[in-house]
């Protein structure tokens, strides 16, 4: 089961209840290419290299949203 599928239920429930919910996902694999399949070793390497910075970016993004008096209910991308 993919990570985004694991988040479907909490996001649907939060959206329906109008409760704020979010997720910060760090993608550590590229399964469509032979060298991109995640292994324990590659996952550990990606985590060691990127997790701390990834979390800091997420925290700063939330602070910026709050500081500007904004809220995120639903994002819509028009092409």
mmCIF file of the N, C-alpha and C atoms, coordinates in Angstrom:
data_MODEL
# 
_entry.id   MODEL 
# 
loop_
_atom_site.group_PDB 
_atom_site.id 
_atom_site.type_symbol 
_atom_site.label_atom_id 
_atom_site.label_alt_id 
_atom_site.label_comp_id 
_atom_site.label_asym_id 
_atom_site.label_entity_id 
_atom_site.label_seq_id 
_atom_site.pdbx_PDB_ins_code 
_atom_site.Cartn_x 
_atom_site.Cartn_y 
_atom_site.Cartn_z 
_atom_site.occupancy 
_atom_site.B_iso_or_equiv 
_atom_site.pdbx_formal_charge 
_atom_site.auth_seq_id 
_atom_site.auth_comp_id 
_atom_site.auth_asym_id 
_atom_site.auth_atom_id 
_atom_site.pdbx_PDB_model_num 
ATOM 1   N N  . UNK A 1 1  ? 0.846   -1.173 0.000   1.00 0.00 ? 1  UNK A N  1 
ATOM 2   C CA . UNK A 1 1  ? 0.000   0.000  0.000   1.00 0.00 ? 1  UNK A CA 1 
ATOM 3   C C  . UNK A 1 1  ? 0.893   1.239  0.000   1.00 0.00 ? 1  UNK A C  1 
ATOM 4   N N  . UNK A 1 2  ? 0.565   2.179  -0.835  1.00 0.00 ? 2  UNK A N  1 
ATOM 5   C CA . UNK A 1 2  ? 1.382   3.380  -0.919  1.00 0.00 ? 2  UNK A CA 1 
ATOM 6   C C  . UNK A 1 2  ? 1.051   4.351  0.218   1.00 0.00 ? 2  UNK A C  1 
ATOM 7   N N  . UNK A 1 3  ? 1.974   5.245  0.484   1.00 0.00 ? 3  UNK A N  1 
ATOM 8   C CA . UNK A 1 3  ? 1.793   6.199  1.576   1.00 0.00 ? 3  UNK A CA 1 
ATOM 9   C C  . UNK A 1 3  ? 0.563   7.064  1.378   1.00 0.00 ? 3  UNK A C  1 
ATOM 10  N N  . UNK A 1 4  ? 0.340   7.535  0.154   1.00 0.00 ? 4  UNK A N  1 
ATOM 11  C CA . UNK A 1 4  ? -0.818  8.420  -0.051  1.00 0.00 ? 4  UNK A CA 1 
ATOM 12  C C  . UNK A 1 4  ? -2.114  7.680  0.223   1.00 0.00 ? 4  UNK A C  1 
ATOM 13  N N  . UNK A 1 5  ? -2.154  6.371  -0.017  1.00 0.00 ? 5  UNK A N  1 
ATOM 14  C CA . UNK A 1 5  ? -3.368  5.610  0.289   1.00 0.00 ? 5  UNK A CA 1 
ATOM 15  C C  . UNK A 1 5  ? -3.583  5.522  1.801   1.00 0.00 ? 5  UNK A C  1 
ATOM 16  N N  . UNK A 1 6  ? -2.506  5.438  2.544   1.00 0.00 ? 6  UNK A N  1 
ATOM 17  C CA . UNK A 1 6  ? -2.624  5.396  4.005   1.00 0.00 ? 6  UNK A CA 1 
ATOM 18  C C  . UNK A 1 6  ? -3.207  6.686  4.561   1.00 0.00 ? 6  UNK A C  1 
ATOM 19  N N  . UNK A 1 7  ? -2.979  7.784  3.876   1.00 0.00 ? 7  UNK A N  1 
ATOM 20  C CA . UNK A 1 7  ? -3.464  9.076  4.336   1.00 0.00 ? 7  UNK A CA 1 
ATOM 21  C C  . UNK A 1 7  ? -4.870  9.400  3.858   1.00 0.00 ? 7  UNK A C  1 
ATOM 22  N N  . UNK A 1 8  ? -5.448  8.609  2.970   1.00 0.00 ? 8  UNK A N  1 
ATOM 23  C CA . UNK A 1 8  ? -6.759  8.925  2.399   1.00 0.00 ? 8  UNK A CA 1 
ATOM 24  C C  . UNK A 1 8  ? -7.842  9.027  3.470   1.00 0.00 ? 8  UNK A C  1 
ATOM 25  N N  . UNK A 1 9  ? -7.899  8.083  4.386   1.00 0.00 ? 9  UNK A N  1 
ATOM 26  C CA . UNK A 1 9  ? -8.954  8.094  5.402   1.00 0.00 ? 9  UNK A CA 1 
ATOM 27  C C  . UNK A 1 9  ? -8.847  9.289  6.345   1.00 0.00 ? 9  UNK A C  1 
ATOM 28  N N  . UNK A 1 10 ? -7.663  9.558  6.945   1.00 0.00 ? 10 UNK A N  1 
ATOM 29  C CA . UNK A 1 10 ? -7.606  10.737 7.826   1.00 0.00 ? 10 UNK A CA 1 
ATOM 30  C C  . UNK A 1 10 ? -7.906  12.044 7.096   1.00 0.00 ? 10 UNK A C  1 
ATOM 31  N N  . UNK A 1 11 ? -7.457  12.163 5.835   1.00 0.00 ? 11 UNK A N  1 
ATOM 32  C CA . UNK A 1 11 ? -7.738  13.393 5.100   1.00 0.00 ? 11 UNK A CA 1 
ATOM 33  C C  . UNK A 1 11 ? -9.217  13.522 4.772   1.00 0.00 ? 11 UNK A C  1 
ATOM 34  N N  . UNK A 1 12 ? -9.857  12.444 4.377   1.00 0.00 ? 12 UNK A N  1 
ATOM 35  C CA . UNK A 1 12 ? -11.289 12.482 4.079   1.00 0.00 ? 12 UNK A CA 1 
ATOM 36  C C  . UNK A 1 12 ? -12.085 12.818 5.334   1.00 0.00 ? 12 UNK A C  1 
ATOM 37  N N  . UNK A 1 13 ? -11.741 12.192 6.445   1.00 0.00 ? 13 UNK A N  1 
ATOM 38  C CA . UNK A 1 13 ? -12.445 12.461 7.701   1.00 0.00 ? 13 UNK A CA 1 
ATOM 39  C C  . UNK A 1 13 ? -12.214 13.894 8.161   1.00 0.00 ? 13 UNK A C  1 
ATOM 40  N N  . UNK A 1 14 ? -10.983 14.362 8.075   1.00 0.00 ? 14 UNK A N  1 
ATOM 41  C CA . UNK A 1 14 ? -10.683 15.736 8.469   1.00 0.00 ? 14 UNK A CA 1 
ATOM 42  C C  . UNK A 1 14 ? -11.393 16.750 7.596   1.00 0.00 ? 14 UNK A C  1 
ATOM 43  N N  . UNK A 1 15 ? -11.427 16.493 6.295   1.00 0.00 ? 15 UNK A N  1 
ATOM 44  C CA . UNK A 1 15 ? -12.102 17.398 5.371   1.00 0.00 ? 15 UNK A CA 1 
ATOM 45  C C  . UNK A 1 15 ? -13.585 17.454 5.684   1.00 0.00 ? 15 UNK A C  1 
ATOM 46  N N  . UNK A 1 16 ? -14.201 16.292 5.904   1.00 0.00 ? 16 UNK A N  1 
ATOM 47  C CA . UNK A 1 16 ? -15.628 16.227 6.197   1.00 0.00 ? 16 UNK A CA 1 
ATOM 48  C C  . UNK A 1 16 ? -15.956 16.926 7.511   1.00 0.00 ? 16 UNK A C  1 
ATOM 49  N N  . UNK A 1 17 ? -15.107 16.760 8.519   1.00 0.00 ? 17 UNK A N  1 
ATOM 50  C CA . UNK A 1 17 ? -15.339 17.368 9.836   1.00 0.00 ? 17 UNK A CA 1 
ATOM 51  C C  . UNK A 1 17 ? -14.828 18.807 9.915   1.00 0.00 ? 17 UNK A C  1 
ATOM 52  N N  . UNK A 1 18 ? -14.238 19.278 8.838   1.00 0.00 ? 18 UNK A N  1 
ATOM 53  C CA . UNK A 1 18 ? -13.651 20.622 8.785   1.00 0.00 ? 18 UNK A CA 1 
ATOM 54  C C  . UNK A 1 18 ? -12.547 20.794 9.831   1.00 0.00 ? 18 UNK A C  1 
ATOM 55  N N  . UNK A 1 19 ? -11.831 19.709 10.097  1.00 0.00 ? 19 UNK A N  1 
ATOM 56  C CA . UNK A 1 19 ? -10.681 19.745 10.994  1.00 0.00 ? 19 UNK A CA 1 
ATOM 57  C C  . UNK A 1 19 ? -9.418  19.883 10.160  1.00 0.00 ? 19 UNK A C  1 
ATOM 58  N N  . UNK A 1 20 ? -8.509  20.759 10.558  1.00 0.00 ? 20 UNK A N  1 
ATOM 59  C CA . UNK A 1 20 ? -7.273  20.892 9.795   1.00 0.00 ? 20 UNK A CA 1 
ATOM 60  C C  . UNK A 1 20 ? -6.413  19.638 9.946   1.00 0.00 ? 20 UNK A C  1 
ATOM 61  N N  . UNK A 1 21 ? -5.894  19.180 8.857   1.00 0.00 ? 21 UNK A N  1 
ATOM 62  C CA . UNK A 1 21 ? -5.014  18.015 8.873   1.00 0.00 ? 21 UNK A CA 1 
ATOM 63  C C  . UNK A 1 21 ? -3.992  18.208 7.759   1.00 0.00 ? 21 UNK A C  1 
ATOM 64  N N  . UNK A 1 22 ? -2.823  17.714 7.987   1.00 0.00 ? 22 UNK A N  1 
ATOM 65  C CA . UNK A 1 22 ? -1.790  17.845 6.975   1.00 0.00 ? 22 UNK A CA 1 
ATOM 66  C C  . UNK A 1 22 ? -0.815  16.700 7.071   1.00 0.00 ? 22 UNK A C  1 
ATOM 67  N N  . UNK A 1 23 ? 0.000   16.591 6.065   1.00 0.00 ? 23 UNK A N  1 
ATOM 68  C CA . UNK A 1 23 ? 1.038   15.554 6.049   1.00 0.00 ? 23 UNK A CA 1 
ATOM 69  C C  . UNK A 1 23 ? 2.255   16.118 5.352   1.00 0.00 ? 23 UNK A C  1 
ATOM 70  N N  . UNK A 1 24 ? 3.383   15.738 5.844   1.00 0.00 ? 24 UNK A N  1 
ATOM 71  C CA . UNK A 1 24 ? 4.652   16.114 5.238   1.00 0.00 ? 24 UNK A CA 1 
ATOM 72  C C  . UNK A 1 24 ? 5.284   14.810 4.777   1.00 0.00 ? 24 UNK A C  1 
ATOM 73  N N  . UNK A 1 25 ? 5.266   14.573 3.484   1.00 0.00 ? 25 UNK A N  1 
ATOM 74  C CA . UNK A 1 25 ? 5.735   13.312 2.934   1.00 0.00 ? 25 UNK A CA 1 
ATOM 75  C C  . UNK A 1 25 ? 7.069   13.498 2.229   1.00 0.00 ? 25 UNK A C  1 
ATOM 76  N N  . UNK A 1 26 ? 8.010   12.668 2.563   1.00 0.00 ? 26 UNK A N  1 
ATOM 77  C CA . UNK A 1 26 ? 9.321   12.665 1.917   1.00 0.00 ? 26 UNK A CA 1 
ATOM 78  C C  . UNK A 1 26 ? 9.382   11.430 1.024   1.00 0.00 ? 26 UNK A C  1 
ATOM 79  N N  . UNK A 1 27 ? 9.362   11.644 -0.261  1.00 0.00 ? 27 UNK A N  1 
ATOM 80  C CA . UNK A 1 27 ? 9.392   10.538 -1.209  1.00 0.00 ? 27 UNK A CA 1 
ATOM 81  C C  . UNK A 1 27 ? 10.830  10.072 -1.361  1.00 0.00 ? 27 UNK A C  1 
ATOM 82  N N  . UNK A 1 28 ? 11.043  8.786  -1.080  1.00 0.00 ? 28 UNK A N  1 
ATOM 83  C CA . UNK A 1 28 ? 12.402  8.256  -1.056  1.00 0.00 ? 28 UNK A CA 1 
ATOM 84  C C  . UNK A 1 28 ? 12.639  7.177  -2.094  1.00 0.00 ? 28 UNK A C  1 
ATOM 85  N N  . UNK A 1 29 ? 11.768  7.097  -3.094  1.00 0.00 ? 29 UNK A N  1 
ATOM 86  C CA . UNK A 1 29 ? 11.978  6.077  -4.111  1.00 0.00 ? 29 UNK A CA 1 
ATOM 87  C C  . UNK A 1 29 ? 11.440  6.553  -5.458  1.00 0.00 ? 29 UNK A C  1 
ATOM 88  N N  . UNK A 1 30 ? 11.858  5.872  -6.489  1.00 0.00 ? 30 UNK A N  1 
ATOM 89  C CA . UNK A 1 30 ? 11.397  6.104  -7.853  1.00 0.00 ? 30 UNK A CA 1 
ATOM 90  C C  . UNK A 1 30 ? 11.174  4.723  -8.478  1.00 0.00 ? 30 UNK A C  1 
ATOM 91  N N  . UNK A 1 31 ? 10.073  4.072  -8.153  1.00 0.00 ? 31 UNK A N  1 
ATOM 92  C CA . UNK A 1 31 ? 9.893   2.672  -8.523  1.00 0.00 ? 31 UNK A CA 1 
ATOM 93  C C  . UNK A 1 31 ? 9.807   2.387  -10.021 1.00 0.00 ? 31 UNK A C  1 
ATOM 94  N N  . UNK A 1 32 ? 9.685   3.414  -10.828 1.00 0.00 ? 32 UNK A N  1 
ATOM 95  C CA . UNK A 1 32 ? 9.575   3.182  -12.274 1.00 0.00 ? 32 UNK A CA 1 
ATOM 96  C C  . UNK A 1 32 ? 10.932  3.013  -12.956 1.00 0.00 ? 32 UNK A C  1 
ATOM 97  N N  . UNK A 1 33 ? 12.013  3.235  -12.211 1.00 0.00 ? 33 UNK A N  1 
ATOM 98  C CA . UNK A 1 33 ? 13.340  3.018  -12.788 1.00 0.00 ? 33 UNK A CA 1 
ATOM 99  C C  . UNK A 1 33 ? 14.069  1.971  -11.945 1.00 0.00 ? 33 UNK A C  1 
ATOM 100 N N  . UNK A 1 34 ? 14.909  1.140  -12.562 1.00 0.00 ? 34 UNK A N  1 
ATOM 101 C CA . UNK A 1 34 ? 15.549  0.033  -11.827 1.00 0.00 ? 34 UNK A CA 1 
ATOM 102 C C  . UNK A 1 34 ? 16.330  0.467  -10.584 1.00 0.00 ? 34 UNK A C  1 
ATOM 103 N N  . UNK A 1 35 ? 17.060  1.558  -10.669 1.00 0.00 ? 35 UNK A N  1 
ATOM 104 C CA . UNK A 1 35 ? 17.853  2.003  -9.519  1.00 0.00 ? 35 UNK A CA 1 
ATOM 105 C C  . UNK A 1 35 ? 17.033  2.772  -8.497  1.00 0.00 ? 35 UNK A C  1 
ATOM 106 N N  . UNK A 1 36 ? 15.749  2.980  -8.779  1.00 0.00 ? 36 UNK A N  1 
ATOM 107 C CA . UNK A 1 36 ? 14.920  3.802  -7.904  1.00 0.00 ? 36 UNK A CA 1 
ATOM 108 C C  . UNK A 1 36 ? 14.105  3.045  -6.885  1.00 0.00 ? 36 UNK A C  1 
ATOM 109 N N  . UNK A 1 37 ? 14.137  1.725  -6.923  1.00 0.00 ? 37 UNK A N  1 
ATOM 110 C CA . UNK A 1 37 ? 13.360  0.939  -5.969  1.00 0.00 ? 37 UNK A CA 1 
ATOM 111 C C  . UNK A 1 37 ? 13.970  1.090  -4.580  1.00 0.00 ? 37 UNK A C  1 
ATOM 112 N N  . UNK A 1 38 ? 13.109  1.417  -3.614  1.00 0.00 ? 38 UNK A N  1 
ATOM 113 C CA . UNK A 1 38 ? 13.583  1.683  -2.255  1.00 0.00 ? 38 UNK A CA 1 
ATOM 114 C C  . UNK A 1 38 ? 14.011  0.395  -1.558  1.00 0.00 ? 38 UNK A C  1 
ATOM 115 N N  . UNK A 1 39 ? 15.169  0.462  -0.932  1.00 0.00 ? 39 UNK A N  1 
ATOM 116 C CA . UNK A 1 39 ? 15.676  -0.619 -0.099  1.00 0.00 ? 39 UNK A CA 1 
ATOM 117 C C  . UNK A 1 39 ? 15.876  -0.051 1.301   1.00 0.00 ? 39 UNK A C  1 
ATOM 118 N N  . UNK A 1 40 ? 16.158  -0.900 2.259   1.00 0.00 ? 40 UNK A N  1 
ATOM 119 C CA . UNK A 1 40 ? 16.435  -0.394 3.607   1.00 0.00 ? 40 UNK A CA 1 
ATOM 120 C C  . UNK A 1 40 ? 17.623  0.551  3.589   1.00 0.00 ? 40 UNK A C  1 
ATOM 121 N N  . UNK A 1 41 ? 18.644  0.198  2.824   1.00 0.00 ? 41 UNK A N  1 
ATOM 122 C CA . UNK A 1 41 ? 19.851  1.032  2.767   1.00 0.00 ? 41 UNK A CA 1 
ATOM 123 C C  . UNK A 1 41 ? 19.566  2.377  2.106   1.00 0.00 ? 41 UNK A C  1 
ATOM 124 N N  . UNK A 1 42 ? 18.849  2.366  0.982   1.00 0.00 ? 42 UNK A N  1 
ATOM 125 C CA . UNK A 1 42 ? 18.570  3.632  0.295   1.00 0.00 ? 42 UNK A CA 1 
ATOM 126 C C  . UNK A 1 42 ? 17.631  4.499  1.124   1.00 0.00 ? 42 UNK A C  1 
ATOM 127 N N  . UNK A 1 43 ? 16.677  3.882  1.817   1.00 0.00 ? 43 UNK A N  1 
ATOM 128 C CA . UNK A 1 43 ? 15.771  4.633  2.682   1.00 0.00 ? 43 UNK A CA 1 
ATOM 129 C C  . UNK A 1 43 ? 16.539  5.295  3.823   1.00 0.00 ? 43 UNK A C  1 
ATOM 130 N N  . UNK A 1 44 ? 17.464  4.563  4.417   1.00 0.00 ? 44 UNK A N  1 
ATOM 131 C CA . UNK A 1 44 ? 18.282  5.127  5.501   1.00 0.00 ? 44 UNK A CA 1 
ATOM 132 C C  . UNK A 1 44 ? 19.128  6.281  4.994   1.00 0.00 ? 44 UNK A C  1 
ATOM 133 N N  . UNK A 1 45 ? 19.682  6.142  3.790   1.00 0.00 ? 45 UNK A N  1 
ATOM 134 C CA . UNK A 1 45 ? 20.520  7.205  3.223   1.00 0.00 ? 45 UNK A CA 1 
ATOM 135 C C  . UNK A 1 45 ? 19.701  8.458  2.940   1.00 0.00 ? 45 UNK A C  1 
ATOM 136 N N  . UNK A 1 46 ? 18.520  8.297  2.351   1.00 0.00 ? 46 UNK A N  1 
ATOM 137 C CA . UNK A 1 46 ? 17.652  9.447  2.064   1.00 0.00 ? 46 UNK A CA 1 
ATOM 138 C C  . UNK A 1 46 ? 17.217  10.101 3.368   1.00 0.00 ? 46 UNK A C  1 
ATOM 139 N N  . UNK A 1 47 ? 16.829  9.288  4.337   1.00 0.00 ? 47 UNK A N  1 
ATOM 140 C CA . UNK A 1 47 ? 16.398  9.838  5.625   1.00 0.00 ? 47 UNK A CA 1 
ATOM 141 C C  . UNK A 1 47 ? 17.519  10.627 6.288   1.00 0.00 ? 47 UNK A C  1 
ATOM 142 N N  . UNK A 1 48 ? 18.716  10.072 6.317   1.00 0.00 ? 48 UNK A N  1 
ATOM 143 C CA . UNK A 1 48 ? 19.849  10.750 6.948   1.00 0.00 ? 48 UNK A CA 1 
ATOM 144 C C  . UNK A 1 48 ? 20.179  12.064 6.242   1.00 0.00 ? 48 UNK A C  1 
ATOM 145 N N  . UNK A 1 49 ? 20.011  12.075 4.936   1.00 0.00 ? 49 UNK A N  1 
ATOM 146 C CA . UNK A 1 49 ? 20.404  13.255 4.158   1.00 0.00 ? 49 UNK A CA 1 
ATOM 147 C C  . UNK A 1 49 ? 19.332  14.344 4.135   1.00 0.00 ? 49 UNK A C  1 
ATOM 148 N N  . UNK A 1 50 ? 18.048  13.961 4.151   1.00 0.00 ? 50 UNK A N  1 
ATOM 149 C CA . UNK A 1 50 ? 17.003  14.949 3.865   1.00 0.00 ? 50 UNK A CA 1 
ATOM 150 C C  . UNK A 1 50 ? 15.969  15.203 4.954   1.00 0.00 ? 50 UNK A C  1 
ATOM 151 N N  . UNK A 1 51 ? 15.773  14.302 5.901   1.00 0.00 ? 51 UNK A N  1 
ATOM 152 C CA . UNK A 1 51 ? 14.650  14.431 6.836   1.00 0.00 ? 51 UNK A CA 1 
ATOM 153 C C  . UNK A 1 51 ? 14.691  15.713 7.647   1.00 0.00 ? 51 UNK A C  1 
ATOM 154 N N  . UNK A 1 52 ? 15.817  16.039 8.250   1.00 0.00 ? 52 UNK A N  1 
ATOM 155 C CA . UNK A 1 52 ? 15.876  17.239 9.091   1.00 0.00 ? 52 UNK A CA 1 
ATOM 156 C C  . UNK A 1 52 ? 15.521  18.501 8.309   1.00 0.00 ? 52 UNK A C  1 
ATOM 157 N N  . UNK A 1 53 ? 16.094  18.657 7.131   1.00 0.00 ? 53 UNK A N  1 
ATOM 158 C CA . UNK A 1 53 ? 15.802  19.820 6.297   1.00 0.00 ? 53 UNK A CA 1 
ATOM 159 C C  . UNK A 1 53 ? 14.341  19.816 5.847   1.00 0.00 ? 53 UNK A C  1 
ATOM 160 N N  . UNK A 1 54 ? 13.827  18.663 5.508   1.00 0.00 ? 54 UNK A N  1 
ATOM 161 C CA . UNK A 1 54 ? 12.443  18.514 5.058   1.00 0.00 ? 54 UNK A CA 1 
ATOM 162 C C  . UNK A 1 54 ? 11.470  18.971 6.153   1.00 0.00 ? 54 UNK A C  1 
ATOM 163 N N  . UNK A 1 55 ? 11.727  18.551 7.375   1.00 0.00 ? 55 UNK A N  1 
ATOM 164 C CA . UNK A 1 55 ? 10.867  18.936 8.490   1.00 0.00 ? 55 UNK A CA 1 
ATOM 165 C C  . UNK A 1 55 ? 10.951  20.440 8.729   1.00 0.00 ? 55 UNK A C  1 
ATOM 166 N N  . UNK A 1 56 ? 12.148  21.010 8.669   1.00 0.00 ? 56 UNK A N  1 
ATOM 167 C CA . UNK A 1 56 ? 12.299  22.452 8.863   1.00 0.00 ? 56 UNK A CA 1 
ATOM 168 C C  . UNK A 1 56 ? 11.545  23.247 7.795   1.00 0.00 ? 56 UNK A C  1 
ATOM 169 N N  . UNK A 1 57 ? 11.591  22.784 6.557   1.00 0.00 ? 57 UNK A N  1 
ATOM 170 C CA . UNK A 1 57 ? 10.837  23.455 5.485   1.00 0.00 ? 57 UNK A CA 1 
ATOM 171 C C  . UNK A 1 57 ? 9.340   23.410 5.782   1.00 0.00 ? 57 UNK A C  1 
ATOM 172 N N  . UNK A 1 58 ? 8.848   22.250 6.234   1.00 0.00 ? 58 UNK A N  1 
ATOM 173 C CA . UNK A 1 58 ? 7.433   22.126 6.575   1.00 0.00 ? 58 UNK A CA 1 
ATOM 174 C C  . UNK A 1 58 ? 7.036   23.047 7.712   1.00 0.00 ? 58 UNK A C  1 
ATOM 175 N N  . UNK A 1 59 ? 7.853   23.123 8.747   1.00 0.00 ? 59 UNK A N  1 
ATOM 176 C CA . UNK A 1 59 ? 7.568   23.996 9.886   1.00 0.00 ? 59 UNK A CA 1 
ATOM 177 C C  . UNK A 1 59 ? 7.556   25.458 9.444   1.00 0.00 ? 59 UNK A C  1 
ATOM 178 N N  . UNK A 1 60 ? 8.536   25.851 8.657   1.00 0.00 ? 60 UNK A N  1 
ATOM 179 C CA . UNK A 1 60 ? 8.589   27.239 8.178   1.00 0.00 ? 60 UNK A CA 1 
ATOM 180 C C  . UNK A 1 60 ? 7.404   27.569 7.285   1.00 0.00 ? 60 UNK A C  1 
ATOM 181 N N  . UNK A 1 61 ? 6.967   26.624 6.473   1.00 0.00 ? 61 UNK A N  1 
ATOM 182 C CA . UNK A 1 61 ? 5.792   26.848 5.618   1.00 0.00 ? 61 UNK A CA 1 
ATOM 183 C C  . UNK A 1 61 ? 4.546   27.085 6.465   1.00 0.00 ? 61 UNK A C  1 
ATOM 184 N N  . UNK A 1 62 ? 4.362   26.277 7.510   1.00 0.00 ? 62 UNK A N  1 
ATOM 185 C CA . UNK A 1 62 ? 3.205   26.453 8.393   1.00 0.00 ? 62 UNK A CA 1 
ATOM 186 C C  . UNK A 1 62 ? 3.273   27.782 9.142   1.00 0.00 ? 62 UNK A C  1 
ATOM 187 N N  . UNK A 1 63 ? 4.466   28.166 9.590   1.00 0.00 ? 63 UNK A N  1 
ATOM 188 C CA . UNK A 1 63 ? 4.623   29.458 10.269  1.00 0.00 ? 63 UNK A CA 1 
ATOM 189 C C  . UNK A 1 63 ? 4.274   30.602 9.328   1.00 0.00 ? 63 UNK A C  1 
ATOM 190 N N  . UNK A 1 64 ? 4.706   30.503 8.076   1.00 0.00 ? 64 UNK A N  1 
ATOM 191 C CA . UNK A 1 64 ? 4.419   31.537 7.086   1.00 0.00 ? 64 UNK A CA 1 
ATOM 192 C C  . UNK A 1 64 ? 2.925   31.637 6.819   1.00 0.00 ? 64 UNK A C  1 
ATOM 193 N N  . UNK A 1 65 ? 2.260   30.498 6.692   1.00 0.00 ? 65 UNK A N  1 
ATOM 194 C CA . UNK A 1 65 ? 0.811   30.495 6.484   1.00 0.00 ? 65 UNK A CA 1 
ATOM 195 C C  . UNK A 1 65 ? 0.115   31.171 7.666   1.00 0.00 ? 65 UNK A C  1 
ATOM 196 N N  . UNK A 1 66 ? 0.493   30.799 8.880   1.00 0.00 ? 66 UNK A N  1 
ATOM 197 C CA . UNK A 1 66 ? -0.132  31.356 10.077  1.00 0.00 ? 66 UNK A CA 1 
ATOM 198 C C  . UNK A 1 66 ? 0.178   32.839 10.224  1.00 0.00 ? 66 UNK A C  1 
ATOM 199 N N  . UNK A 1 67 ? 1.443   33.213 9.986   1.00 0.00 ? 67 UNK A N  1 
ATOM 200 C CA . UNK A 1 67 ? 1.861   34.607 10.128  1.00 0.00 ? 67 UNK A CA 1 
ATOM 201 C C  . UNK A 1 67 ? 1.075   35.518 9.193   1.00 0.00 ? 67 UNK A C  1 
ATOM 202 N N  . UNK A 1 68 ? 0.711   35.018 8.025   1.00 0.00 ? 68 UNK A N  1 
ATOM 203 C CA . UNK A 1 68 ? -0.031  35.821 7.060   1.00 0.00 ? 68 UNK A CA 1 
ATOM 204 C C  . UNK A 1 68 ? -1.539  35.707 7.234   1.00 0.00 ? 68 UNK A C  1 
ATOM 205 N N  . UNK A 1 69 ? -1.967  35.065 8.327   1.00 0.00 ? 69 UNK A N  1 
ATOM 206 C CA . UNK A 1 69 ? -3.395  34.965 8.614   1.00 0.00 ? 69 UNK A CA 1 
ATOM 207 C C  . UNK A 1 69 ? -4.135  34.089 7.622   1.00 0.00 ? 69 UNK A C  1 
ATOM 208 N N  . UNK A 1 70 ? -3.429  33.175 7.022   1.00 0.00 ? 70 UNK A N  1 
ATOM 209 C CA . UNK A 1 70 ? -4.034  32.317 6.010   1.00 0.00 ? 70 UNK A CA 1 
ATOM 210 C C  . UNK A 1 70 ? -4.370  30.954 6.597   1.00 0.00 ? 70 UNK A C  1 
ATOM 211 N N  . UNK A 1 71 ? -5.163  30.233 5.856   1.00 0.00 ? 71 UNK A N  1 
ATOM 212 C CA . UNK A 1 71 ? -5.510  28.863 6.202   1.00 0.00 ? 71 UNK A CA 1 
ATOM 213 C C  . UNK A 1 71 ? -5.599  28.091 4.895   1.00 0.00 ? 71 UNK A C  1 
ATOM 214 N N  . UNK A 1 72 ? -5.330  26.827 4.966   1.00 0.00 ? 72 UNK A N  1 
ATOM 215 C CA . UNK A 1 72 ? -5.433  25.994 3.769   1.00 0.00 ? 72 UNK A CA 1 
ATOM 216 C C  . UNK A 1 72 ? -6.578  25.016 3.987   1.00 0.00 ? 72 UNK A C  1 
ATOM 217 N N  . UNK A 1 73 ? -7.642  25.156 3.219   1.00 0.00 ? 73 UNK A N  1 
ATOM 218 C CA . UNK A 1 73 ? -8.778  24.243 3.321   1.00 0.00 ? 73 UNK A CA 1 
ATOM 219 C C  . UNK A 1 73 ? -8.731  23.282 2.144   1.00 0.00 ? 73 UNK A C  1 
ATOM 220 N N  . UNK A 1 74 ? -8.495  23.821 0.974   1.00 0.00 ? 74 UNK A N  1 
ATOM 221 C CA . UNK A 1 74 ? -8.483  22.986 -0.219  1.00 0.00 ? 74 UNK A CA 1 
ATOM 222 C C  . UNK A 1 74 ? -7.661  23.700 -1.275  1.00 0.00 ? 74 UNK A C  1 
ATOM 223 N N  . UNK A 1 75 ? -6.781  22.993 -1.912  1.00 0.00 ? 75 UNK A N  1 
ATOM 224 C CA . UNK A 1 75 ? -5.998  23.579 -2.990  1.00 0.00 ? 75 UNK A CA 1 
ATOM 225 C C  . UNK A 1 75 ? -6.563  23.089 -4.308  1.00 0.00 ? 75 UNK A C  1 
ATOM 226 N N  . UNK A 1 76 ? -6.632  23.969 -5.273  1.00 0.00 ? 76 UNK A N  1 
ATOM 227 C CA . UNK A 1 76 ? -7.129  23.596 -6.589  1.00 0.00 ? 76 UNK A CA 1 
ATOM 228 C C  . UNK A 1 76 ? -6.126  24.076 -7.616  1.00 0.00 ? 76 UNK A C  1 
ATOM 229 N N  . UNK A 1 77 ? -5.718  23.183 -8.469  1.00 0.00 ? 77 UNK A N  1 
ATOM 230 C CA . UNK A 1 77 ? -4.743  23.516 -9.490  1.00 0.00 ? 77 UNK A CA 1 
ATOM 231 C C  . UNK A 1 77 ? -5.428  23.502 -10.849 1.00 0.00 ? 77 UNK A C  1 
ATOM 232 N N  . UNK A 1 78 ? -5.462  24.651 -11.469 1.00 0.00 ? 78 UNK A N  1 
ATOM 233 C CA . UNK A 1 78 ? -6.022  24.762 -12.809 1.00 0.00 ? 78 UNK A CA 1 
ATOM 234 C C  . UNK A 1 78 ? -4.890  24.763 -13.818 1.00 0.00 ? 78 UNK A C  1 
ATOM 235 N N  . UNK A 1 79 ? -5.063  24.006 -14.887 1.00 0.00 ? 79 UNK A N  1 
ATOM 236 C CA . UNK A 1 79 ? -4.020  23.969 -15.919 1.00 0.00 ? 79 UNK A CA 1 
ATOM 237 C C  . UNK A 1 79 ? -4.251  25.046 -16.939 1.00 0.00 ? 79 UNK A C  1 
# 
